[in-house]
Amino acid sequence: MTSGSGRITDTKETGMSETYSTGDGFKVRDLGMADQGRMKIDWAESRMPVMMKLRAEHAELQSLKGVRIAGCLHVTKETAVLIETLKAAGAEISWSGCNPLSTQDEVAAALAENDISIYAWHGMNVEEFYWCIDRTLDFKPMLTLDDGADLIFRVHNKHEGLIEGILGGTEETTTGVHRLRAMADDGALKYPVIAVNDAETKWDFDNVFGTGQSSIDGILRATSVMLAGKSFVVAGYGHCGSGCAMRADGLGASVIATEVKPTAALKATLNGHRVMPMDEAAKVGDIFITATGCADVIVGRHFEVMKDGAIVCNTGHYDCEIKIDDLEALAVSKREIRDNCEEYTMADGRRIYVLAQGRLVNLAAAEGHPSEVMDMSFANQFLSMVRLAREGKDLSIAVHDIPEDQDQDIARIKLHAVGCDLDALTPEQEVYLTDYAAGT
Ligand code: RBV
């Protein structure tokens, strides 16, 4: 596929001239970055023991032989390990990124160099984003793999003709699962989907520890500020928000949580955080991160009362949590002061900093979650693809959960890889656990 590739110059609506490497089955930023990308993928592989075990097993079994998979998920070194594992199991792949700012161009180049059909580059616009998704549908996939549900939504709305040939799909993230459950409730979903996000080995690790570490990583790369002593406002104390709060707390920040759900807010207070409405938090916060999965969390009236120097970012899937249009309307000037850090100056001289244009700060300003945690999320993705290839046509058209034994198997392999052993129940303990008559 890479033979006959050439560098083209494309003029986008911005009028700026940009270069790409393109050829049969791919469009990436620059194939010349492939060696650099390959080293990143090698690095990720060395930290993803569950994936490497699955790769060895399924390369032998060829469990996805001839299965065409279209994927739409952040093009990172970890995703490359997933893609190459699917390929090793016999699948044909076509891939696009699921966010305009999350593609690691060197990784995309390495995948194209390895004859994988891929359409992804960092900094694309929305029109290009959907163009890339459409290209991955050209080969009429039998399975779809989503992060945020944009691909499956595109199939349902623009390519209905493909639905008949699709066995099923998977969804990686909370926001996507919400969208798909709403679709299923409306009777609009047309093929079975597995909610990878809802596996315990996904949400309890990726969403909490992955988001916690990578979001702080993104904030630090974009700002290099000291977190100790800062008021760190986390909007949304769900799995992702509580992970961010835990890590900011560990670095000496004073965490404030904002919530709409009483139990989540209560949990935040017992973890030692203050809870208050955003209208109050806006006045005292130094750093704000949104992790709600909802729109319009930080809006104009909040920017109006923020302190000089306030830093605002988002780690939710979509960029609608911070209303940047409101800030644009209030600001008198704006400049990019560092990579992924825009300074807005208000009429009264206050400066507010927005990271990564309000898009996922962990993937846009850093490298996304660490390989170690994506190992488990992507093991769930991989095994769900195998399950759908085998049983998709027999599954009901609904959003399905990951089987419990899959969760425990993945956790067991991971534990062994990090050198931990478990206890086992004795026969007497097994009996005790099912004996409801035993009491005081
Ligand atoms: N995510 N992927 C990465 N390094 O490839 N990092 C984060 C990576 C996924 C994560 O599983 C989350 O559910 C989703 O991105 C949000 O879009």
Residues whose N, C-alpha, C, O or C-beta is under 5 A from the ligand:
A	BS01	RBV	H74 T76 E78 T79 D147 E172 T173 D206 H317 E367 G368 H369 M374 S377
